[in-house]
Amino acid sequence: MLVGASPKRKEDGRFVAGRGRYLDDVRVKGLLHLAVVRSPHAHARVAGVDGAAARACDGVIAVLTLADLPELAAATVPPLVPEPRGRPYVHPVLAGARVRHVGEPVAVVVATSPYAAADGVERVAVAYDPLPAAVSPAAASAAGAPRVNETWPDNLASITTGVKGQAAEAFARAPVVVAARLAYPRVAGMPLETRGVLAAPDPIGGGLTVWTSTQVPFAVRSAIAPVVGLAEERIRVLVPDVGGGFGVKGHVYPEEILVAVVARRLGRPVKWVETRSEHCLTAAGDRDQVHEARIGLERDGHIIAIETAFTRDHGVAPTLGEAITLNTINHLPGPYHVPHYRGTGRNVLTHKTFAAAYRGAGGPKPPSCSTGSSTARRARSGWIRPRSAAST
């Protein structure tokens, strides 16, 4: 019987003793190390990439751009949650003629050690022609805003709605209406272990083994297979111990495809481990919403209706489609009985790192403190109260 029991955890001993095995602990024979040249611009044309000085560095094996990796020309990072109503888009693995967010991969340096690879990155000269950037939903929605996807007429990916009851009629008869503009900034997970990928080609069978610090190994396998031209069953994705995920590792990243392609191209195992500064630049965030919200109340504090119209900043790609926006709409009423409700979210692309999920995935997360959340404090103060079971 497990009900009422307190079973002891059995999995912690090796971690406490320092015997965890994480991505960077994986070693294979003939291993090369990869580092990424990243854009310092939110939006720019790439006029040229000169890797001559980097190739002259001790230990550097190769400097590769999109021109050297033609299999990436049409490659795209697939969405984790495809949106059938959304517009088609391409999320490049490696930038070609244009970069669309700070930190976007432009070239890679492969070397015999991570230190030589890092030295090589510093010596790659990239010529950029900066372009106007839309770095907020408001800027991206303005007339004449620079487009994130050149094939789209604007930067609106989709509009998500959720409705219960008749909100407009309910607000018309509500004796008290409170309105507010609420901005939720972008947040991102900071796991102790940053992201990392190791790909090793099988010289005999022609398959591929990939180790990656991820929450979605099967999605990684499905993303790599069409780019490298292998059936999924010939790609083995292994996940060592993961030093934290929190949603930030819950989808495919460009580097997981990129490392696999470079390993296949060079015919040798290749490893990339993200630096902390890279993580701050390129790890997908969440929230990044601005709400125009209002609540209609009885004079005794009972809720009559709630309405919110908000934007979600997806960055350069709607990787999770409408999923996070729907989470926001569905979770916003919280524990309260809300007879009339309407939520409308505009999914907007901007020249920022793509957004995805972080703990609670789009849900409202008021700060906690010793006296409880802000919602709980307002409930105790009496102006917002959940209806009792009898009143519902």
C-alpha positions as CSV (number, residue, x, y, z in Angstrom):
1,M,0.0,0.0,0.0
2,L,1.4,3.4,-1.1
3,V,-1.5,5.4,0.1
4,G,-0.4,7.2,3.3
5,A,3.1,5.8,3.1
6,S,6.3,7.9,2.9
7,P,8.6,5.9,0.6
8,K,12.2,6.9,0.7
9,R,13.8,8.3,-2.4
10,K,16.4,5.9,-3.9
11,E,17.8,8.0,-6.7
12,D,19.7,10.7,-4.8
13,G,22.7,8.9,-3.5
14,R,24.9,9.0,-6.6
15,F,24.1,12.7,-7.1
16,V,25.0,13.6,-3.5
17,A,28.2,11.6,-3.9
18,G,29.1,13.4,-7.2
19,R,28.5,10.4,-9.4
20,G,26.0,12.1,-11.7
21,R,26.8,11.8,-15.4
22,Y,25.8,14.8,-17.4
23,L,26.3,15.7,-21.1
24,D,29.7,17.2,-20.7
25,D,30.9,14.1,-18.9
26,V,30.3,12.0,-22.0
27,R,33.6,11.3,-23.8
28,V,34.1,9.3,-27.0
29,K,37.2,8.6,-29.0
30,G,38.3,11.2,-31.6
31,L,36.0,13.9,-30.1
32,L,36.0,17.4,-31.7
33,H,34.5,20.5,-30.1
34,L,32.2,23.0,-31.7
35,A,31.7,26.7,-30.8
36,V,29.1,29.0,-32.4
37,V,29.6,32.4,-34.0
38,R,26.5,34.4,-33.0
39,S,25.0,37.6,-34.3
40,P,25.3,40.7,-32.2
41,H,22.4,42.3,-34.1
42,A,18.7,41.8,-33.7
43,H,18.2,42.2,-37.5
44,A,20.8,42.5,-40.1
45,R,22.0,41.3,-43.5
46,V,25.1,39.1,-43.5
47,A,27.5,40.7,-46.0
48,G,30.3,38.2,-45.5
49,V,32.0,35.8,-43.2
50,D,35.8,35.6,-43.2
51,G,37.2,32.6,-41.3
52,A,40.8,32.8,-42.4
53,A,42.2,34.1,-39.1
54,A,40.3,31.4,-37.2
55,R,41.5,28.6,-39.4
56,A,45.1,29.7,-38.6
57,C,44.5,29.1,-34.9
58,D,46.2,26.1,-33.3
59,G,43.8,23.3,-33.0
60,V,41.1,24.6,-35.3
61,I,39.9,22.0,-37.7
62,A,37.2,23.8,-39.7
63,V,35.2,27.0,-39.9
64,L,31.8,26.3,-41.5
65,T,29.0,28.6,-42.7
66,L,25.7,27.8,-44.5
67,A,27.6,27.7,-47.8
68,D,29.7,24.8,-46.4
69,L,26.7,22.9,-45.1
70,P,24.2,22.8,-48.0
71,E,22.0,20.3,-46.2
72,L,21.0,23.2,-43.9
73,A,19.9,25.5,-46.7
74,A,16.2,24.3,-46.5
75,A,16.4,23.0,-42.9
76,T,14.1,24.3,-40.2
77,V,13.7,23.8,-36.5
78,P,10.3,22.2,-36.4
79,P,7.6,23.4,-34.0
80,L,7.0,21.3,-31.0
81,V,3.3,22.1,-31.2
82,P,2.3,22.5,-34.9
83,E,-0.5,25.0,-35.4
84,P,-2.7,24.0,-38.3
85,R,-4.3,27.5,-38.4
86,G,-1.0,29.3,-38.3
87,R,1.1,30.6,-41.2
88,P,4.0,28.5,-42.5
89,Y,7.4,29.7,-41.4
90,V,11.1,28.7,-41.5
91,H,13.2,28.7,-38.3
92,P,16.8,28.5,-39.7
93,V,19.3,26.2,-38.1
94,L,22.2,28.4,-39.4
95,A,21.7,31.9,-40.7
96,G,22.3,32.7,-44.4
97,A,21.8,36.1,-45.8
98,R,20.0,37.6,-42.8
99,V,20.0,37.3,-39.0
100,R,16.8,37.9,-37.1
101,H,17.8,37.9,-33.4
102,V,20.7,38.5,-31.2
103,G,22.6,35.3,-30.7
104,E,21.4,33.6,-34.0
105,P,24.1,31.1,-35.2
106,V,26.0,32.5,-38.3
107,A,29.0,30.1,-38.4
108,V,30.7,27.4,-36.4
109,V,34.3,26.7,-35.5
110,V,35.3,23.1,-34.9
111,A,38.6,22.4,-33.0
112,T,40.4,19.8,-31.0
113,S,39.5,21.4,-27.7
114,P,36.7,23.7,-26.5
115,Y,39.4,26.4,-25.7
116,A,40.7,26.3,-29.3
117,A,37.2,26.5,-30.6
118,A,36.4,29.5,-28.4
119,D,39.7,31.2,-29.6
120,G,38.6,30.6,-33.2
121,V,35.2,32.1,-32.7
122,E,36.8,35.3,-31.6
123,R,38.8,35.5,-34.8
124,V,35.9,35.0,-37.3
125,A,35.1,38.3,-38.9
126,V,31.5,38.8,-39.9
127,A,30.4,41.9,-41.9
128,Y,26.8,43.0,-41.1
129,D,24.5,45.6,-42.6
130,P,22.1,46.4,-39.7
131,L,18.4,46.6,-40.4
132,P,15.5,48.1,-38.4
133,A,14.3,45.6,-35.8
134,A,10.9,45.2,-34.2
135,V,11.7,44.1,-30.6
136,S,8.2,44.3,-29.0
137,P,4.7,43.3,-30.1
138,A,3.7,47.0,-30.2
139,A,6.6,47.8,-32.5
140,A,6.0,44.7,-34.6
141,S,2.3,45.5,-35.0
142,A,2.9,49.1,-36.1
143,A,2.3,50.2,-39.7
144,G,5.4,49.6,-41.8
145,A,7.1,47.5,-39.1
146,P,10.0,45.4,-40.3
147,R,8.8,41.8,-40.9
148,V,10.3,38.9,-39.1
149,N,9.2,36.5,-42.0
150,E,9.6,38.2,-45.4
151,T,6.9,36.0,-46.8
152,W,4.3,37.2,-44.3
153,P,2.4,40.4,-44.9
154,D,2.8,41.3,-41.2
155,N,4.1,39.9,-37.9
156,L,0.9,38.4,-36.6
157,A,1.1,34.6,-36.3
158,S,-2.5,34.0,-35.1
159,I,-5.2,35.1,-32.7
160,T,-6.3,32.9,-29.9
161,T,-9.6,33.2,-28.1
162,G,-11.5,31.6,-25.2
163,V,-15.0,32.5,-24.3
164,K,-17.4,31.5,-21.5
165,G,-20.8,33.1,-21.1
166,Q,-21.6,36.6,-22.3
167,A,-18.8,38.9,-21.0
168,A,-20.0,42.1,-22.8
169,E,-23.5,41.8,-21.3
170,A,-22.1,41.0,-17.9
171,F,-19.9,44.0,-17.8
172,A,-22.8,46.3,-18.8
173,R,-24.6,45.4,-15.6
174,A,-21.6,45.1,-13.3
175,P,-21.8,47.7,-10.5
176,V,-18.0,47.8,-10.1
177,V,-15.5,47.5,-12.9
178,V,-11.7,47.6,-12.3
179,A,-9.4,47.8,-15.3
180,A,-5.6,47.5,-15.4
181,R,-2.7,47.2,-17.9
182,L,-0.5,44.3,-16.7
183,A,2.9,43.6,-18.2
184,Y,4.5,40.2,-17.6
185,P,8.2,40.4,-18.6
186,R,10.0,37.6,-20.4
187,V,11.4,35.0,-18.0
188,A,13.6,32.0,-18.7
189,G,14.9,29.0,-16.8
190,M,18.5,29.0,-15.6
191,P,19.4,25.3,-14.9
192,L,22.7,24.6,-13.3
193,E,23.6,22.6,-16.4
194,T,23.4,24.5,-19.6
195,R,22.4,22.9,-22.8
196,G,24.7,20.6,-24.7
197,V,24.8,18.2,-27.6
198,L,27.3,15.4,-28.7
199,A,26.8,13.6,-32.0
200,A,28.8,10.6,-33.1
201,P,28.4,9.1,-36.6
202,D,28.6,5.3,-36.9
203,P,31.4,4.6,-39.4
204,I,30.2,1.1,-40.1
205,G,26.4,1.2,-40.1
206,G,26.1,4.8,-41.2
207,G,23.7,5.7,-38.4
208,L,24.1,8.4,-35.8
209,T,24.1,8.5,-32.0
210,V,23.2,11.8,-30.3
211,W,23.6,12.7,-26.6
212,T,21.7,15.8,-25.6
213,S,20.5,17.5,-22.4
214,T,16.9,17.7,-23.3
215,Q,13.4,17.0,-22.1
216,V,12.2,15.8,-25.5
217,P,14.5,13.2,-27.0
218,F,12.0,11.9,-29.5
219,A,11.3,15.4,-30.8
220,V,15.1,15.8,-31.3
221,R,15.3,12.6,-33.2
222,S,12.4,13.6,-35.5
223,A,14.0,17.0,-36.1
224,I,17.4,15.6,-37.0
225,A,16.3,12.8,-39.3
226,P,15.1,14.6,-42.4
227,V,18.0,17.1,-42.3
228,V,20.7,14.4,-42.2
229,G,18.8,12.1,-44.6
230,L,18.4,9.2,-42.2
231,A,15.3,7.2,-41.1
232,E,14.5,7.9,-37.5
233,E,15.2,4.3,-36.4
234,R,18.9,4.9,-37.5
235,I,19.3,7.8,-35.1
236,R,19.7,7.0,-31.4
237,V,19.1,9.9,-29.0
238,L,20.4,9.4,-25.5
239,V,19.7,11.7,-22.6
240,P,22.3,11.5,-19.7
241,D,21.4,13.0,-16.3
242,V,19.9,16.4,-16.9
243,G,21.0,19.2,-14.6
244,G,17.7,21.0,-14.7
245,G,15.2,21.7,-17.5
246,F,12.1,23.6,-16.3
247,G,10.7,23.8,-19.8
248,V,13.7,25.6,-21.2
249,K,14.9,22.2,-22.5
250,G,11.4,21.1,-23.6
251,H,11.7,21.6,-27.3
252,V,14.2,21.3,-30.1
253,Y,17.0,23.9,-30.6
254,P,19.0,24.8,-33.7
255,E,22.2,23.5,-32.1
256,E,20.8,19.9,-31.8
257,I,20.4,19.7,-35.6
258,L,23.6,21.7,-36.3
259,V,25.9,19.5,-34.3
260,A,24.5,16.4,-35.9
261,V,25.0,17.8,-39.4
262,V,28.6,18.9,-38.6
263,A,29.4,15.5,-37.2
264,R,28.1,13.7,-40.3
265,R,29.9,16.2,-42.5
266,L,33.3,15.7,-40.8
267,G,32.8,12.0,-40.0
268,R,33.8,12.5,-36.4
269,P,32.1,12.9,-33.0
270,V,31.4,16.6,-32.3
271,K,30.4,18.1,-29.0
272,W,29.0,21.6,-28.2
273,V,28.4,22.8,-24.6
274,E,26.6,26.0,-24.1
275,T,28.3,28.8,-22.1
276,R,26.3,30.6,-19.5
277,S,26.4,33.8,-21.6
278,E,25.0,31.9,-24.6
279,H,22.2,30.5,-22.5
280,C,21.2,34.0,-21.5
281,L,21.2,35.0,-25.1
282,T,19.5,32.1,-26.8
283,A,17.6,30.0,-24.3
284,A,13.9,30.2,-25.0
285,G,11.9,32.3,-22.5
286,D,8.2,32.5,-21.6
287,R,5.5,34.9,-20.6
288,D,6.4,38.2,-22.3
289,Q,2.8,39.3,-22.3
290,V,1.0,42.7,-22.0
291,H,-2.6,42.5,-20.9
292,E,-5.4,45.0,-21.0
293,A,-7.7,43.4,-18.5
294,R,-10.8,44.3,-16.5
295,I,-12.9,42.6,-13.9
296,G,-16.6,43.2,-13.2
297,L,-17.7,42.7,-9.6
298,E,-20.7,42.7,-7.4
299,R,-20.4,45.3,-4.5
300,D,-19.8,42.4,-2.1
301,G,-16.8,41.3,-4.1
302,H,-18.2,38.4,-6.1
303,I,-16.9,38.2,-9.6
304,I,-19.3,38.7,-12.4
305,A,-17.0,38.8,-15.4
306,I,-13.3,38.9,-16.4
307,E,-12.0,40.0,-19.8
308,T,-8.4,40.3,-21.1
309,A,-6.9,41.2,-24.4
310,F,-3.2,40.6,-24.6
311,T,-0.2,40.1,-26.8
312,R,2.3,37.2,-26.5
313,D,5.8,37.9,-27.8
314,H,6.9,34.7,-29.6
315,G,10.2,36.1,-30.8
316,V,11.3,34.8,-34.2
317,A,9.2,31.6,-34.3
318,P,6.0,30.3,-32.8
319,T,7.6,27.1,-31.6
320,L,4.8,26.1,-29.4
321,G,2.0,27.5,-31.6
322,E,-1.0,28.7,-29.6
323,A,-0.3,26.3,-26.7
324,I,1.1,28.9,-24.3
325,T,-1.4,31.5,-25.2
326,L,-4.2,29.0,-24.6
327,N,-2.6,28.1,-21.2
328,T,-2.8,31.8,-20.2
329,I,-6.4,32.1,-21.3
330,N,-7.4,28.8,-19.6
331,H,-5.5,29.4,-16.3
332,L,-6.1,33.1,-15.8
333,P,-9.4,32.7,-13.8
334,G,-7.5,30.6,-11.3
335,P,-9.6,29.1,-8.5
336,Y,-12.5,31.6,-8.8
337,H,-16.0,31.0,-10.1
338,V,-16.1,33.3,-13.1
339,P,-19.5,33.0,-14.9
340,H,-18.6,35.2,-17.8
341,Y,-15.1,35.3,-19.3
342,R,-13.4,36.3,-22.5
343,G,-9.7,36.0,-23.3
344,T,-8.1,37.1,-26.6
345,G,-4.4,36.6,-27.3
346,R,-2.5,38.0,-30.3
347,N,0.5,35.9,-31.1
348,V,3.1,38.2,-32.5
349,L,6.6,37.6,-33.9
350,T,9.5,39.9,-33.1
351,H,13.2,40.1,-33.6
352,K,14.0,38.3,-30.4
353,T,15.1,34.8,-29.4
354,F,12.1,32.5,-29.9
355,A,9.9,32.0,-26.9
356,A,8.6,28.6,-25.6
357,A,7.8,27.3,-22.1
358,Y,8.9,27.9,-18.6
359,R,7.5,26.4,-15.4
360,G,3.7,26.9,-15.3
361,A,4.0,27.5,-19.1
362,G,2.1,30.8,-19.7
363,G,0.2,30.7,-16.5
364,P,-0.1,33.8,-14.3
365,K,2.6,33.6,-11.6
366,P,2.2,36.3,-8.9
367,P,5.2,36.7,-6.7
368,S,5.1,34.9,-3.4
369,C,6.1,36.2,-0.1
370,S,5.6,35.5,3.6
371,T,2.1,36.8,3.5
372,G,1.1,34.9,0.3
373,S,0.6,35.8,-3.3
374,S,-0.8,39.1,-4.4
375,T,-4.0,37.3,-5.5
376,A,-4.3,35.7,-2.0
377,R,-3.8,39.1,-0.3
378,R,-6.5,40.7,-2.4
379,A,-8.8,37.8,-1.6
380,R,-8.2,38.2,2.1
381,S,-8.8,42.0,1.8
382,G,-12.3,41.2,0.6
383,W,-12.5,42.8,-2.9
384,I,-12.0,39.5,-4.7
385,R,-13.5,36.4,-3.1
386,P,-14.0,32.9,-4.5
387,R,-17.6,31.8,-4.4
388,S,-18.4,29.2,-1.9
389,A,-19.6,25.7,-3.0
390,A,-23.1,26.7,-1.9
391,S,-23.1,29.9,-3.9
392,T,-22.0,28.1,-7.1
